[in-house]
């Protein structure tokens, strides 16, 4: 298991997958999206091309006129029905998916920052809203992780997204294959500290669930564990929760190292608390100590390696 990761299945806005599908036919070069695509199974989509619009094309905009509508400015075409039908069909056929990486500000794909216009008393008001495809995707796949390329530049938002999609893919792979109740227990043990960083209260509920395996059928265990696990990972970790987890992990080291190394590790924890050391750096150092001290339990913890090293970054 160490060093290996299930491949998340992600829907990508096709323009973020280096496809020339934007209204101006330009290709978006996003380095992190390109790197991420190497570690996931990409399902590309461009709803605007999907409804038959050409590349290049006249831009489309969202207009509020009693309801949210999609209009092509130059032609005056109302494209709402076509886009809704395309989105419903695409999402219905999509199957299991772990997350979405969508284009910000897009009238079809934006999560929350598409420009929309409302006309009231002959005044044009500018609003922000979700794109029509994105809105339908978030409603249908409410348990999946969603992000756009701009949010991926924020360390903590990116960290949360990556943890969610790789954990989801690993759990999905387990449940889609032949598995036993003991496999669920081992999975839970592997994710103990990652769950603690997200939701200690739901970790306790999951712990009670797997501590009494004989009380549930395999089907009931699968359903209940999956729901609680997914719910836990939707909760964003705080620095305080991370610090708590790191203190727990330090507890495995403190009686196995000399006083100099102990002071070094305690100083590292203080640096994390004050913001002068990154989570990425402290994870790497803790992984090295776990290897050096041969602590297999920690080496198996997803908290210390929640996603491929190639996706790690300090900023």
C-alpha angles and dihedrals in degrees: 000000000000112000093008125106135187111241111247117223108232134182108223127193098246092232088062088053090063094260116143096233102121120117089257094043091239121144118233113223108203111168097200093047089052091049093046091050089062090064101042140054104254123214104190122205137175107181092193093056087040091064091051103265115150131240113265099029143161110277120258127218139194116246126189109215103151087312138026110278134178115224134181105226101211098041099032090227118158103223097174099106093047093049094046091050093047092048093048092049094045094048093045091055095040100092124193114358133172101203152336130242105195137179115262119234092014114140088223104033109025115122095211112331107071112131113246130183129217123187116210126165089347091305123122113224121194117217137173122235144145123280116256096247092045092049092052091045093051090050095049097039099037092154095053125095117252129195140150130221093260094054089049087069091065110086097216096044090047091046092052093047094048093047090051098048097045092045090048092050092050093049092045091051091052094050094044093054131057106291141162135212088261089058089057090050092051090047090052093050090052092053098042098110095038089054090047090056091053105036124351090186094056090043087060091050091049090047091054089048095055094039091069103041094154091063094066136055115238090252093052092046091051093050097044096042093047093050095048094042093051091046091051094052093050087067111090114236118237127218088249091056091048090050090052091052092047090052090053090052092046086057088070091056106040097080094041100054134064124255094265093055091043091056090046092054093045090050089051090054090050090050090053091049091052094043098247093113123051127230089240092057096046091048091053092050092047090049089053092050091048089053094045092049093041094234100164094182091062093042088058094050112110089209090075093044109021095155139005116304090234088069095051118110136158096227 
